[in-house]
């Protein structure tokens, strides 16, 4: 389900931003 994947990626991005792991967030964004 693409919506589940998007929700998962969004959760990862939010968690990365909260944790301050901007490189990880950038890497995840590069995936999509």
N, CA, C and O atoms as CSV, one atom per row, in Angstrom:
chain,resi,resn,atom,element,x,y,z
A,1,UNK,N,N,0.860,-1.191,0.000
A,1,UNK,CA,C,0.000,0.000,0.000
A,1,UNK,C,C,0.896,1.242,0.000
A,1,UNK,O,O,1.590,1.494,0.985
A,2,UNK,N,N,0.894,2.015,-1.078
A,2,UNK,CA,C,1.762,3.198,-1.171
A,2,UNK,C,C,1.542,4.171,-0.021
A,2,UNK,O,O,2.485,4.820,0.432
A,3,UNK,N,N,0.295,4.277,0.458
A,3,UNK,CA,C,0.034,5.213,1.554
A,3,UNK,C,C,0.773,4.781,2.809
A,3,UNK,O,O,1.245,5.624,3.572
A,4,UNK,N,N,0.876,3.493,3.028
A,4,UNK,CA,C,1.600,2.996,4.202
A,4,UNK,C,C,3.083,3.343,4.071
A,4,UNK,O,O,3.726,3.713,5.053
A,5,UNK,N,N,3.619,3.223,2.865
A,5,UNK,CA,C,5.031,3.548,2.645
A,5,UNK,C,C,5.270,5.033,2.899
A,5,UNK,O,O,6.253,5.411,3.537
A,6,UNK,N,N,4.359,5.877,2.394
A,6,UNK,CA,C,4.507,7.322,2.588
A,6,UNK,C,C,4.419,7.669,4.061
A,6,UNK,O,O,5.167,8.514,4.553
A,7,UNK,N,N,3.498,7.012,4.769
A,7,UNK,CA,C,3.336,7.286,6.197
A,7,UNK,C,C,4.606,6.868,6.936
A,7,UNK,O,O,5.047,7.554,7.858
A,8,UNK,N,N,5.188,5.747,6.531
A,8,UNK,CA,C,6.418,5.261,7.157
A,8,UNK,C,C,7.564,6.244,6.907
A,8,UNK,O,O,8.315,6.581,7.822
A,9,UNK,N,N,7.688,6.696,5.660
A,9,UNK,CA,C,8.755,7.642,5.327
A,9,UNK,C,C,8.559,8.954,6.070
A,9,UNK,O,O,9.521,9.551,6.553
A,10,UNK,N,N,7.300,9.406,6.160
A,10,UNK,CA,C,7.018,10.653,6.876
A,10,UNK,C,C,7.416,10.508,8.337
A,10,UNK,O,O,7.998,11.422,8.921
A,11,UNK,N,N,7.102,9.363,8.923
A,11,UNK,CA,C,7.457,9.123,10.318
A,11,UNK,C,C,8.964,9.132,10.505
A,11,UNK,O,O,9.473,9.645,11.501
A,12,UNK,N,N,9.674,8.559,9.539
A,12,UNK,CA,C,11.130,8.532,9.631
A,12,UNK,C,C,11.695,9.950,9.538
A,12,UNK,O,O,12.613,10.312,10.274
A,13,UNK,N,N,11.134,10.747,8.622
A,13,UNK,CA,C,11.606,12.124,8.458
A,13,UNK,C,C,11.367,12.921,9.724
A,13,UNK,O,O,12.245,13.661,10.169
A,14,UNK,N,N,10.174,12.776,10.317
A,14,UNK,CA,C,9.847,13.504,11.546
A,14,UNK,C,C,10.795,13.068,12.660
A,14,UNK,O,O,11.323,13.906,13.391
A,15,UNK,N,N,11.011,11.766,12.790
A,15,UNK,CA,C,11.890,11.252,13.840
A,15,UNK,C,C,13.312,11.773,13.618
A,15,UNK,O,O,14.007,12.118,14.574
A,16,UNK,N,N,13.738,11.828,12.361
A,16,UNK,CA,C,15.087,12.311,12.055
A,16,UNK,C,C,15.214,13.790,12.404
A,16,UNK,O,O,16.234,14.221,12.943
A,17,UNK,N,N,14.168,14.570,12.093
A,17,UNK,CA,C,14.214,16.004,12.389
A,17,UNK,C,C,14.231,16.227,13.891
A,17,UNK,O,O,14.971,17.076,14.388
A,18,UNK,N,N,13.412,15.462,14.621
A,18,UNK,CA,C,13.365,15.608,16.076
A,18,UNK,C,C,14.729,15.239,16.670
A,18,UNK,O,O,15.201,15.878,17.609
A,19,UNK,N,N,15.352,14.198,16.106
A,19,UNK,CA,C,16.642,13.748,16.617
A,19,UNK,C,C,17.784,14.621,16.130
A,19,UNK,O,O,18.905,14.518,16.628
A,20,UNK,N,N,17.501,15.486,15.150
A,20,UNK,CA,C,18.539,16.357,14.619
A,20,UNK,C,C,19.440,15.650,13.617
A,20,UNK,O,O,20.514,16.148,13.282
A,21,UNK,N,N,18.999,14.477,13.134
A,21,UNK,CA,C,19.814,13.727,12.173
A,21,UNK,C,C,19.480,14.178,10.757
A,21,UNK,O,O,18.894,13.424,9.980
A,22,UNK,N,N,19.853,15.402,10.429
A,22,UNK,CA,C,19.526,15.939,9.113
A,22,UNK,C,C,20.149,15.129,7.969
A,22,UNK,O,O,19.504,14.990,6.930
A,23,UNK,N,N,21.356,14.592,8.103
A,23,UNK,CA,C,21.912,13.778,7.014
A,23,UNK,C,C,21.033,12.571,6.713
A,23,UNK,O,O,20.844,12.205,5.553
A,24,UNK,N,N,20.493,11.951,7.773
A,24,UNK,CA,C,19.626,10.794,7.577
A,24,UNK,C,C,18.348,11.242,6.878
A,24,UNK,O,O,17.862,10.561,5.975
A,25,UNK,N,N,17.801,12.385,7.292
A,25,UNK,CA,C,16.585,12.899,6.669
A,25,UNK,C,C,16.835,13.160,5.182
A,25,UNK,O,O,15.995,12.841,4.340
A,26,UNK,N,N,17.982,13.736,4.869
A,26,UNK,CA,C,18.318,14.029,3.479
A,26,UNK,C,C,18.446,12.730,2.686
A,26,UNK,O,O,18.021,12.652,1.534
A,27,UNK,N,N,19.033,11.718,3.312
A,27,UNK,CA,C,19.196,10.432,2.644
A,27,UNK,C,C,17.841,9.809,2.363
A,27,UNK,O,O,17.608,9.266,1.283
A,28,UNK,N,N,16.935,9.891,3.361
A,28,UNK,CA,C,15.602,9.324,3.185
A,28,UNK,C,C,14.864,10.075,2.080
A,28,UNK,O,O,14.165,9.461,1.275
A,29,UNK,N,N,15.014,11.395,2.037
A,29,UNK,CA,C,14.345,12.177,1.003
A,29,UNK,C,C,14.874,11.783,-0.373
A,29,UNK,O,O,14.130,11.786,-1.353
A,30,UNK,N,N,16.139,11.451,-0.441
A,30,UNK,CA,C,16.731,11.038,-1.704
A,30,UNK,C,C,16.158,9.713,-2.185
A,30,UNK,O,O,16.176,9.418,-3.379
A,31,UNK,N,N,15.644,8.909,-1.239
A,31,UNK,CA,C,15.063,7.617,-1.575
A,31,UNK,C,C,13.762,7.780,-2.338
A,31,UNK,O,O,13.466,7.003,-3.246
A,32,UNK,N,N,12.962,8.816,-1.962
A,32,UNK,CA,C,11.628,8.986,-2.533
A,32,UNK,C,C,11.662,9.778,-3.831
A,32,UNK,O,O,10.618,10.009,-4.440
